[in-house]
Amino acid sequence: MGNTLALNQQRWIDTMQALVVTQFGETPAMQIETRVIPQAKPGYSLLKMHAATVNPLSNQIRLGAVPTAQAPLVLSNDGSGTVVSSEKFTDGQQVAVYGGGSLGITEDGLQQEYALVANKWIVPLPEGVSLDDAAALPINYVSAYQAIHRVGQLQPGQVALVSGATGSLGHALIQLINVMGAVPIAIVSTSAKVANAARSGAHAVIDLSAHNLIEQAHELTNGKGADFAFDTVAGELLGPMLKSLKTRGTLVAIGFAGGVTPAIDIVDVVVHEKKLLGFDAHLETDADVATTFDELNRLLVLNKIKPRIDSKFPLAEYHQAYSHLMSRKAQGTILLTFNSSQE
């Protein structure tokens, strides 16, 4: 009996729960597995996870739309937690994790109670920043910042359309466009989302359930069209967004949750010399991310930016979390939270 008790205590100490996709496809197979907690090693830190995002990329992966991902796989490339063991960070230090194009894609991600993470992807939090906000920050705000500054090169005073404006990425785009002195115009799918888009800081909101996008965009810009558009949706929305731009306007495509085969009026693009640019997190360099986080942490401390949390689900309710994401009713970040089996 004593040996059994010792064995159970050892299992309790050394194991954790992880959410694993065991099969990709239209009806993905997911399950919670008991796994051994990894050990810290040079260049990596062991983190006790507080929360990980349930985001559109993770959903696309589990549906089989990302060829580089292979099952079985733990999803999510951003989240927050506390340092357990590290050669670089202090034990107990609260951190955010930016997994870029690797975590939850080509290697196990953050939807697990403990994660072994490369030090280069770990960002210590400024004092006063909550772990919930930290979990919602990394991919959304780094992507938004880089899409605005490095890819799009938006300038102060220019007008920028933002689709998916009440989603977590859209919210980040609106806040950062305001911070740099440009003018964000939000695009939402229903009237129920108008108020939240305005609260994010949109100077105007186009409700697609009540208005024609192209007509409204030109009306709001005195007939010229917008200087920029940041499209987080794609699908059937990308074409009208391009037509809402002024001559020599620029559209930056960031996501494709709405579909991957949009219809584009190539005559409009050619005649008006419009630009269509793409952004993807996997092309960010370590230097890009480090510089961006320095600026984001500064803005957080100044209360210039704040992530919007739509909802939080415990690990056991992962089905509900992904169903909520797929309903497209979320207005902000969805978090999967962890109460360690050791607690």
TORKOL-4160 file (C-alpha; in steps of 0.2 Angstrom, whole numbers, padded with zeros to 4 digits, m for minus):
343
<pt num="1" X="0000" Y="0000" Z="0000"/>
<pt num="2" X="0014" Y="0012" Z="0004"/>
<pt num="3" X="0022" Y="0008" Z="m0013"/>
<pt num="4" X="0005" Y="0012" Z="m0021"/>
<pt num="5" X="0004" Y="0029" Z="m0012"/>
<pt num="6" X="0022" Y="0034" Z="m0017"/>
<pt num="7" X="0018" Y="0029" Z="m0035"/>
<pt num="8" X="0002" Y="0040" Z="m0035"/>
<pt num="9" X="0011" Y="0055" Z="m0027"/>
<pt num="10" X="0025" Y="0053" Z="m0040"/>
<pt num="11" X="0012" Y="0053" Z="m0054"/>
<pt num="12" X="0003" Y="0068" Z="m0046"/>
<pt num="13" X="0020" Y="0078" Z="m0046"/>
<pt num="14" X="0026" Y="0074" Z="m0063"/>
<pt num="15" X="0010" Y="0075" Z="m0074"/>
<pt num="16" X="m0001" Y="0088" Z="m0082"/>
<pt num="17" X="m0016" Y="0089" Z="m0093"/>
<pt num="18" X="m0014" Y="0094" Z="m0111"/>
<pt num="19" X="m0028" Y="0097" Z="m0125"/>
<pt num="20" X="m0022" Y="0087" Z="m0140"/>
<pt num="21" X="m0029" Y="0087" Z="m0158"/>
<pt num="22" X="m0027" Y="0069" Z="m0163"/>
<pt num="23" X="m0035" Y="0071" Z="m0180"/>
<pt num="24" X="m0037" Y="0086" Z="m0192"/>
<pt num="25" X="m0052" Y="0088" Z="m0203"/>
<pt num="26" X="m0070" Y="0095" Z="m0205"/>
<pt num="27" X="m0074" Y="0086" Z="m0188"/>
<pt num="28" X="m0058" Y="0087" Z="m0179"/>
<pt num="29" X="m0054" Y="0074" Z="m0165"/>
<pt num="30" X="m0048" Y="0083" Z="m0149"/>
<pt num="31" X="m0045" Y="0076" Z="m0131"/>
<pt num="32" X="m0038" Y="0080" Z="m0115"/>
<pt num="33" X="m0022" Y="0069" Z="m0111"/>
<pt num="34" X="m0012" Y="0066" Z="m0096"/>
<pt num="35" X="0006" Y="0070" Z="m0100"/>
<pt num="36" X="0023" Y="0071" Z="m0091"/>
<pt num="37" X="0028" Y="0088" Z="m0087"/>
<pt num="38" X="0044" Y="0093" Z="m0097"/>
<pt num="39" X="0060" Y="0097" Z="m0089"/>
<pt num="40" X="0068" Y="0114" Z="m0092"/>
<pt num="41" X="0084" Y="0113" Z="m0103"/>
<pt num="42" X="0097" Y="0126" Z="m0110"/>
<pt num="43" X="0088" Y="0140" Z="m0120"/>
<pt num="44" X="0071" Y="0135" Z="m0114"/>
<pt num="45" X="0060" Y="0139" Z="m0099"/>
<pt num="46" X="0047" Y="0129" Z="m0090"/>
<pt num="47" X="0031" Y="0139" Z="m0088"/>
<pt num="48" X="0015" Y="0135" Z="m0078"/>
<pt num="49" X="0002" Y="0141" Z="m0090"/>
<pt num="50" X="m0012" Y="0153" Z="m0084"/>
<pt num="51" X="m0021" Y="0155" Z="m0101"/>
<pt num="52" X="m0019" Y="0151" Z="m0119"/>
<pt num="53" X="m0029" Y="0159" Z="m0134"/>
<pt num="54" X="m0042" Y="0150" Z="m0144"/>
<pt num="55" X="m0039" Y="0159" Z="m0160"/>
<pt num="56" X="m0044" Y="0158" Z="m0179"/>
<pt num="57" X="m0027" Y="0151" Z="m0183"/>
<pt num="58" X="m0029" Y="0136" Z="m0171"/>
<pt num="59" X="m0046" Y="0133" Z="m0178"/>
<pt num="60" X="m0039" Y="0133" Z="m0196"/>
<pt num="61" X="m0026" Y="0121" Z="m0190"/>
<pt num="62" X="m0038" Y="0108" Z="m0182"/>
<pt num="63" X="m0049" Y="0109" Z="m0198"/>
<pt num="64" X="m0034" Y="0104" Z="m0208"/>
<pt num="65" X="m0032" Y="0120" Z="m0218"/>
<pt num="66" X="m0013" Y="0122" Z="m0213"/>
<pt num="67" X="m0002" Y="0109" Z="m0222"/>
<pt num="68" X="0013" Y="0112" Z="m0211"/>
<pt num="69" X="0004" Y="0106" Z="m0195"/>
<pt num="70" X="0004" Y="0088" Z="m0191"/>
<pt num="71" X="m0007" Y="0078" Z="m0178"/>
<pt num="72" X="m0006" Y="0074" Z="m0164"/>
<pt num="73" X="m0003" Y="0093" Z="m0159"/>
<pt num="74" X="m0006" Y="0104" Z="m0144"/>
<pt num="75" X="m0013" Y="0121" Z="m0152"/>
<pt num="76" X="m0011" Y="0139" Z="m0148"/>
<pt num="77" X="0003" Y="0151" Z="m0151"/>
<pt num="78" X="0000" Y="0164" Z="m0138"/>
<pt num="79" X="m0004" Y="0164" Z="m0120"/>
<pt num="80" X="0003" Y="0169" Z="m0102"/>
<pt num="81" X="0010" Y="0160" Z="m0087"/>
<pt num="82" X="0022" Y="0160" Z="m0073"/>
<pt num="83" X="0040" Y="0154" Z="m0074"/>
<pt num="84" X="0044" Y="0138" Z="m0065"/>
<pt num="85" X="0061" Y="0134" Z="m0070"/>
<pt num="86" X="0073" Y="0144" Z="m0081"/>
<pt num="87" X="0091" Y="0149" Z="m0084"/>
<pt num="88" X="0086" Y="0166" Z="m0090"/>
<pt num="89" X="0070" Y="0172" Z="m0080"/>
<pt num="90" X="0066" Y="0172" Z="m0062"/>
<pt num="91" X="0056" Y="0159" Z="m0054"/>
<pt num="92" X="0038" Y="0165" Z="m0051"/>
<pt num="93" X="0040" Y="0179" Z="m0065"/>
<pt num="94" X="0024" Y="0182" Z="m0074"/>
<pt num="95" X="0026" Y="0182" Z="m0093"/>
<pt num="96" X="0018" Y="0182" Z="m0110"/>
<pt num="97" X="0022" Y="0170" Z="m0124"/>
<pt num="98" X="0023" Y="0174" Z="m0142"/>
<pt num="99" X="0024" Y="0158" Z="m0152"/>
<pt num="100" X="0024" Y="0166" Z="m0170"/>
<pt num="101" X="0024" Y="0153" Z="m0184"/>
<pt num="102" X="0030" Y="0138" Z="m0173"/>
<pt num="103" X="0021" Y="0135" Z="m0157"/>
<pt num="104" X="0004" Y="0126" Z="m0160"/>
<pt num="105" X="0009" Y="0124" Z="m0178"/>
<pt num="106" X="0025" Y="0115" Z="m0181"/>
<pt num="107" X="0027" Y="0110" Z="m0163"/>
<pt num="108" X="0016" Y="0108" Z="m0148"/>
<pt num="109" X="0008" Y="0125" Z="m0142"/>
<pt num="110" X="0001" Y="0132" Z="m0126"/>
<pt num="111" X="m0016" Y="0123" Z="m0123"/>
<pt num="112" X="m0008" Y="0113" Z="m0109"/>
<pt num="113" X="m0005" Y="0116" Z="m0090"/>
<pt num="114" X="0014" Y="0117" Z="m0092"/>
<pt num="115" X="0024" Y="0122" Z="m0107"/>
<pt num="116" X="0043" Y="0121" Z="m0111"/>
<pt num="117" X="0045" Y="0137" Z="m0121"/>
<pt num="118" X="0061" Y="0144" Z="m0130"/>
<pt num="119" X="0067" Y="0159" Z="m0121"/>
<pt num="120" X="0066" Y="0170" Z="m0136"/>
<pt num="121" X="0047" Y="0168" Z="m0136"/>
<pt num="122" X="0045" Y="0174" Z="m0118"/>
<pt num="123" X="0042" Y="0192" Z="m0113"/>
<pt num="124" X="0042" Y="0197" Z="m0095"/>
<pt num="125" X="0027" Y="0208" Z="m0090"/>
<pt num="126" X="0027" Y="0226" Z="m0084"/>
<pt num="127" X="0021" Y="0228" Z="m0067"/>
<pt num="128" X="0002" Y="0229" Z="m0066"/>
<pt num="129" X="m0002" Y="0220" Z="m0082"/>
<pt num="130" X="m0014" Y="0205" Z="m0079"/>
<pt num="131" X="m0011" Y="0188" Z="m0085"/>
<pt num="132" X="m0027" Y="0188" Z="m0094"/>
<pt num="133" X="m0022" Y="0204" Z="m0104"/>
<pt num="134" X="m0005" Y="0196" Z="m0107"/>
<pt num="135" X="m0012" Y="0181" Z="m0114"/>
<pt num="136" X="m0023" Y="0191" Z="m0126"/>
<pt num="137" X="m0009" Y="0202" Z="m0131"/>
<pt num="138" X="0005" Y="0193" Z="m0141"/>
<pt num="139" X="m0001" Y="0187" Z="m0158"/>
<pt num="140" X="m0014" Y="0200" Z="m0160"/>
<pt num="141" X="m0005" Y="0216" Z="m0156"/>
<pt num="142" X="0012" Y="0210" Z="m0163"/>
<pt num="143" X="0003" Y="0206" Z="m0180"/>
<pt num="144" X="m0007" Y="0222" Z="m0179"/>
<pt num="145" X="0009" Y="0233" Z="m0176"/>
<pt num="146" X="0019" Y="0225" Z="m0189"/>
<pt num="147" X="0005" Y="0225" Z="m0202"/>
<pt num="148" X="0003" Y="0244" Z="m0199"/>
<pt num="149" X="0021" Y="0249" Z="m0198"/>
<pt num="150" X="0032" Y="0237" Z="m0207"/>
<pt num="151" X="0020" Y="0230" Z="m0221"/>
<pt num="152" X="0008" Y="0244" Z="m0224"/>
<pt num="153" X="0018" Y="0259" Z="m0218"/>
<pt num="154" X="0003" Y="0269" Z="m0213"/>
<pt num="155" X="0005" Y="0287" Z="m0210"/>
<pt num="156" X="m0002" Y="0299" Z="m0197"/>
<pt num="157" X="m0018" Y="0307" Z="m0204"/>
<pt num="158" X="m0022" Y="0293" Z="m0216"/>
<pt num="159" X="m0039" Y="0284" Z="m0216"/>
<pt num="160" X="m0039" Y="0265" Z="m0213"/>
<pt num="161" X="m0053" Y="0253" Z="m0215"/>
<pt num="162" X="m0053" Y="0238" Z="m0202"/>
<pt num="163" X="m0063" Y="0222" Z="m0205"/>
<pt num="164" X="m0067" Y="0210" Z="m0191"/>
<pt num="165" X="m0067" Y="0226" Z="m0180"/>
<pt num="166" X="m0074" Y="0218" Z="m0165"/>
<pt num="167" X="m0062" Y="0203" Z="m0165"/>
<pt num="168" X="m0046" Y="0203" Z="m0155"/>
<pt num="169" X="m0035" Y="0207" Z="m0170"/>
<pt num="170" X="m0047" Y="0221" Z="m0176"/>
<pt num="171" X="m0048" Y="0228" Z="m0159"/>
<pt num="172" X="m0029" Y="0229" Z="m0158"/>
<pt num="173" X="m0028" Y="0237" Z="m0176"/>
<pt num="174" X="m0040" Y="0250" Z="m0171"/>
<pt num="175" X="m0031" Y="0255" Z="m0155"/>
<pt num="176" X="m0014" Y="0255" Z="m0163"/>
<pt num="177" X="m0020" Y="0265" Z="m0178"/>
<pt num="178" X="m0026" Y="0278" Z="m0166"/>
<pt num="179" X="m0010" Y="0278" Z="m0156"/>
<pt num="180" X="0000" Y="0283" Z="m0172"/>
<pt num="181" X="m0012" Y="0297" Z="m0177"/>
<pt num="182" X="m0021" Y="0289" Z="m0191"/>
<pt num="183" X="m0040" Y="0287" Z="m0193"/>
<pt num="184" X="m0048" Y="0270" Z="m0191"/>
<pt num="185" X="m0065" Y="0266" Z="m0199"/>
<pt num="186" X="m0072" Y="0249" Z="m0192"/>
<pt num="187" X="m0082" Y="0237" Z="m0203"/>
<pt num="188" X="m0094" Y="0225" Z="m0193"/>
<pt num="189" X="m0106" Y="0212" Z="m0199"/>
<pt num="190" X="m0121" Y="0216" Z="m0188"/>
<pt num="191" X="m0128" Y="0230" Z="m0178"/>
<pt num="192" X="m0125" Y="0221" Z="m0162"/>
<pt num="193" X="m0106" Y="0224" Z="m0164"/>
<pt num="194" X="m0107" Y="0243" Z="m0168"/>
<pt num="195" X="m0105" Y="0249" Z="m0150"/>
<pt num="196" X="m0090" Y="0238" Z="m0146"/>
<pt num="197" X="m0081" Y="0244" Z="m0162"/>
<pt num="198" X="m0084" Y="0262" Z="m0157"/>
<pt num="199" X="m0078" Y="0258" Z="m0139"/>
<pt num="200" X="m0062" Y="0251" Z="m0147"/>
<pt num="201" X="m0059" Y="0269" Z="m0154"/>
<pt num="202" X="m0066" Y="0268" Z="m0172"/>
<pt num="203" X="m0070" Y="0286" Z="m0178"/>
<pt num="204" X="m0084" Y="0278" Z="m0188"/>
<pt num="205" X="m0092" Y="0261" Z="m0190"/>
<pt num="206" X="m0099" Y="0253" Z="m0206"/>
<pt num="207" X="m0112" Y="0240" Z="m0202"/>
<pt num="208" X="m0113" Y="0228" Z="m0216"/>
<pt num="209" X="m0131" Y="0223" Z="m0211"/>
<pt num="210" X="m0137" Y="0240" Z="m0215"/>
<pt num="211" X="m0125" Y="0248" Z="m0227"/>
<pt num="212" X="m0116" Y="0245" Z="m0243"/>
<pt num="213" X="m0097" Y="0245" Z="m0239"/>
<pt num="214" X="m0091" Y="0253" Z="m0255"/>
<pt num="215" X="m0104" Y="0267" Z="m0254"/>
<pt num="216" X="m0101" Y="0271" Z="m0235"/>
<pt num="217" X="m0082" Y="0271" Z="m0237"/>
<pt num="218" X="m0083" Y="0284" Z="m0250"/>
<pt num="219" X="m0096" Y="0294" Z="m0241"/>
<pt num="220" X="m0085" Y="0294" Z="m0226"/>
<pt num="221" X="m0070" Y="0300" Z="m0235"/>
<pt num="222" X="m0078" Y="0314" Z="m0246"/>
<pt num="223" X="m0079" Y="0303" Z="m0261"/>
<pt num="224" X="m0061" Y="0299" Z="m0262"/>
<pt num="225" X="m0060" Y="0281" Z="m0254"/>
<pt num="226" X="m0049" Y="0276" Z="m0239"/>
<pt num="227" X="m0030" Y="0277" Z="m0240"/>
<pt num="228" X="m0028" Y="0259" Z="m0232"/>
<pt num="229" X="m0038" Y="0244" Z="m0227"/>
<pt num="230" X="m0033" Y="0230" Z="m0215"/>
<pt num="231" X="m0043" Y="0215" Z="m0219"/>
<pt num="232" X="m0043" Y="0201" Z="m0205"/>
<pt num="233" X="m0057" Y="0191" Z="m0213"/>
<pt num="234" X="m0054" Y="0189" Z="m0232"/>
<pt num="235" X="m0067" Y="0179" Z="m0242"/>
<pt num="236" X="m0081" Y="0189" Z="m0250"/>
<pt num="237" X="m0076" Y="0204" Z="m0241"/>
<pt num="238" X="m0059" Y="0207" Z="m0248"/>
<pt num="239" X="m0065" Y="0212" Z="m0265"/>
<pt num="240" X="m0077" Y="0226" Z="m0259"/>
<pt num="241" X="m0063" Y="0232" Z="m0247"/>
<pt num="242" X="m0051" Y="0234" Z="m0262"/>
<pt num="243" X="m0065" Y="0244" Z="m0271"/>
<pt num="244" X="m0067" Y="0255" Z="m0256"/>
<pt num="245" X="m0049" Y="0262" Z="m0258"/>
<pt num="246" X="m0044" Y="0278" Z="m0266"/>
<pt num="247" X="m0032" Y="0278" Z="m0281"/>
<pt num="248" X="m0015" Y="0270" Z="m0276"/>
<pt num="249" X="m0023" Y="0264" Z="m0260"/>
<pt num="250" X="m0016" Y="0249" Z="m0250"/>
<pt num="251" X="m0025" Y="0234" Z="m0243"/>
<pt num="252" X="m0015" Y="0223" Z="m0231"/>
<pt num="253" X="m0023" Y="0205" Z="m0229"/>
<pt num="254" X="m0019" Y="0198" Z="m0212"/>
<pt num="255" X="m0031" Y="0183" Z="m0210"/>
<pt num="256" X="m0043" Y="0172" Z="m0220"/>
<pt num="257" X="m0056" Y="0166" Z="m0208"/>
<pt num="258" X="m0069" Y="0171" Z="m0221"/>
<pt num="259" X="m0062" Y="0161" Z="m0235"/>
<pt num="260" X="m0047" Y="0159" Z="m0246"/>
<pt num="261" X="m0054" Y="0162" Z="m0263"/>
<pt num="262" X="m0060" Y="0180" Z="m0264"/>
<pt num="263" X="m0066" Y="0188" Z="m0280"/>
<pt num="264" X="m0055" Y="0203" Z="m0285"/>
<pt num="265" X="m0059" Y="0216" Z="m0298"/>
<pt num="266" X="m0043" Y="0216" Z="m0307"/>
<pt num="267" X="m0048" Y="0230" Z="m0318"/>
<pt num="268" X="m0051" Y="0241" Z="m0303"/>
<pt num="269" X="m0034" Y="0236" Z="m0296"/>
<pt num="270" X="m0024" Y="0240" Z="m0312"/>
<pt num="271" X="m0033" Y="0256" Z="m0317"/>
<pt num="272" X="m0032" Y="0263" Z="m0300"/>
<pt num="273" X="m0015" Y="0256" Z="m0296"/>
<pt num="274" X="m0020" Y="0248" Z="m0280"/>
<pt num="275" X="m0009" Y="0237" Z="m0269"/>
<pt num="276" X="m0013" Y="0221" Z="m0261"/>
<pt num="277" X="0000" Y="0216" Z="m0248"/>
<pt num="278" X="0000" Y="0201" Z="m0236"/>
<pt num="279" X="0006" Y="0199" Z="m0218"/>
<pt num="280" X="0010" Y="0183" Z="m0209"/>
<pt num="281" X="0018" Y="0181" Z="m0192"/>
<pt num="282" X="0029" Y="0167" Z="m0197"/>
<pt num="283" X="0040" Y="0179" Z="m0207"/>
<pt num="284" X="0043" Y="0190" Z="m0191"/>
<pt num="285" X="0061" Y="0190" Z="m0186"/>
<pt num="286" X="0066" Y="0189" Z="m0167"/>
<pt num="287" X="0072" Y="0207" Z="m0168"/>
<pt num="288" X="0055" Y="0212" Z="m0176"/>
<pt num="289" X="0046" Y="0204" Z="m0161"/>
<pt num="290" X="0058" Y="0211" Z="m0148"/>
<pt num="291" X="0057" Y="0229" Z="m0154"/>
<pt num="292" X="0038" Y="0228" Z="m0156"/>
<pt num="293" X="0035" Y="0221" Z="m0138"/>
<pt num="294" X="0046" Y="0235" Z="m0131"/>
<pt num="295" X="0034" Y="0247" Z="m0139"/>
<pt num="296" X="0018" Y="0237" Z="m0134"/>
<pt num="297" X="0024" Y="0236" Z="m0116"/>
<pt num="298" X="0027" Y="0255" Z="m0116"/>
<pt num="299" X="0009" Y="0258" Z="m0122"/>
<pt num="300" X="0002" Y="0246" Z="m0110"/>
<pt num="301" X="0010" Y="0255" Z="m0095"/>
<pt num="302" X="0003" Y="0271" Z="m0102"/>
<pt num="303" X="m0014" Y="0264" Z="m0104"/>
<pt num="304" X="m0014" Y="0268" Z="m0123"/>
<pt num="305" X="m0019" Y="0250" Z="m0127"/>
<pt num="306" X="m0029" Y="0236" Z="m0118"/>
<pt num="307" X="m0034" Y="0219" Z="m0125"/>
<pt num="308" X="m0052" Y="0215" Z="m0125"/>
<pt num="309" X="m0057" Y="0198" Z="m0117"/>
<pt num="310" X="m0073" Y="0191" Z="m0124"/>
<pt num="311" X="m0074" Y="0175" Z="m0113"/>
<pt num="312" X="m0064" Y="0163" Z="m0103"/>
<pt num="313" X="m0067" Y="0144" Z="m0103"/>
<pt num="314" X="m0059" Y="0131" Z="m0092"/>
<pt num="315" X="m0049" Y="0117" Z="m0100"/>
<pt num="316" X="m0063" Y="0105" Z="m0098"/>
<pt num="317" X="m0074" Y="0116" Z="m0108"/>
<pt num="318" X="m0064" Y="0117" Z="m0124"/>
<pt num="319" X="m0078" Y="0111" Z="m0135"/>
<pt num="320" X="m0088" Y="0126" Z="m0130"/>
<pt num="321" X="m0073" Y="0138" Z="m0133"/>
<pt num="322" X="m0071" Y="0132" Z="m0151"/>
<pt num="323" X="m0089" Y="0132" Z="m0154"/>
<pt num="324" X="m0090" Y="0150" Z="m0148"/>
<pt num="325" X="m0076" Y="0155" Z="m0159"/>
<pt num="326" X="m0084" Y="0146" Z="m0174"/>
<pt num="327" X="m0101" Y="0155" Z="m0171"/>
<pt num="328" X="m0092" Y="0172" Z="m0175"/>
<pt num="329" X="m0101" Y="0180" Z="m0161"/>
<pt num="330" X="m0085" Y="0183" Z="m0150"/>
<pt num="331" X="m0081" Y="0201" Z="m0148"/>
<pt num="332" X="m0063" Y="0200" Z="m0142"/>
<pt num="333" X="m0051" Y="0186" Z="m0137"/>
<pt num="334" X="m0057" Y="0169" Z="m0131"/>
<pt num="335" X="m0046" Y="0161" Z="m0118"/>
<pt num="336" X="m0044" Y="0144" Z="m0112"/>
<pt num="337" X="m0038" Y="0144" Z="m0094"/>
<pt num="338" X="m0029" Y="0132" Z="m0083"/>
<pt num="339" X="m0031" Y="0126" Z="m0065"/>
<pt num="340" X="m0016" Y="0115" Z="m0064"/>
<pt num="341" X="m0020" Y="0097" Z="m0058"/>
<pt num="342" X="m0007" Y="0099" Z="m0045"/>
<pt num="343" X="m0016" Y="0113" Z="m0036"/>
